Structures are given as C-alpha cells and as structure tokens.
Amino acid sequence: MIGCILMASGLSVRYGRNKLLEKLDGREVILHTAASLIEAGFTPLTVTRSAEVKTLLDREGIPCVLHDKPRKSDTIHIGIENTDPDAIGFLFMPGDQPLVRPDSLRRMTASFSNHPERAIRLGYDDTPGSPVLFPAYCREKLLTYEGERGGIEVLKKEQIPCDIVQADYEWELWDADTPEKMEQIREVYGSRLKG
C-alpha cells in the first residue's frame, strides 16, 4: 500500500484567491486532481488550511485533515502522521495539478513496484516535476524535515536515488499558480480532455 497525500495547504498568494476552488468545467480544481488519483488506484488524504476545501472534500467523501500550522513541512508531517505507518511508500501530490493523467500515476506505481528502494518523480523530457513518490525508508527523514521547499529538498539533501517516469504530455505537470496559468489549463482541458 502506498500512502497518498494530496497537498492543499498553500495560500494561493500569486493567484489572489483560493486556486483549489477555481472551477474547471464546472468542478473545483482539487476535485479533478483527487479524481485522477482515485482512478489510478490511490486513496488520497488531503491536508489543508482551508475550511472551504475541507467542507468540499467532506461532502465528496474524500478524507481531509484541516490544520493551522504555517510551514510546508507541517503539511508533510501531518500527511505522514495520518497515513498507514506500514505504507511501502508515500506519494505527495499538489492539489493544483488537475491535468495529471491516471495513466501517468499508474506508471509511477509500476516503476516503484519494480524498484521500491528508489524515489519516483513524474517528469517530461528532461524536466522532473510532481508528484513525487518516496520509499518507506524516507518516512523519518520526511517527519524531521523543517523547511519550505518540500520533499524535493529531502531528496537532494539525503541523496535519495530517484527515477523519472515520463508523462505523455508536458501539461500534466502544470500547476495553477496564477490566473493566466489557469486559463491555459482550461484551454487544454477543453481541447484535449473534456468528454
């Protein structure tokens, strides 16, 4: 079993409002991201500082932990602490990445199954991105991490061996950091994924 943490604790500073609640074809961005994880076989646990996100996910039956801690590392700690301690790995998925395809997530799982001692990142061409899947032995390193750059810093500092699984499309790695990026996401969704 792989623990799956859907990270939804950002403040959307560059966006100007909560980007996870922005609509994409009538549904909130975070629900699209969660749906891809669920279709790929994961059971996501969302960690958020937003009461609105918590209410939405409660309504949808998606497990969610609401917190008020300030750091990115707090989200990592809370996610791991509320995930099965016997998990063979931990997948960290940004909530604002609604175009990631279930097939890409399944390929990450397959790669990890073949090499459970290695971390796995989704990437495109030579560019690694998110999500990131950590082996179980990284649990304590992640729980003691105290930074703002997320698990990528743990990967680099601890020199954890890592493989890149290729996404089929560059846009799978896009996150909705700005209203302009959200418009690009809507365009791709409308032309490539809808229906």
Buried (B, 14 or more C-beta within 10 A) or exposed (E): EBBBBBBBBBEBEEBEEBBBBBEBEEEBBBBBBBBBBBEBEBBBBBBBBBEEBBEBBEEBEBBBBBBEEEEBBBBBBBBBEBBEEEBBBBBBBBBBBBBBBBBBBBBBBEBBEEEBEBBBBBBBEEEBBBBBBBBBEBBEBBEEBEBEEBBBBBBEEEEBEBBBBEBEBBBBBBBBBBEEBBEBBBEBBEEEBEE
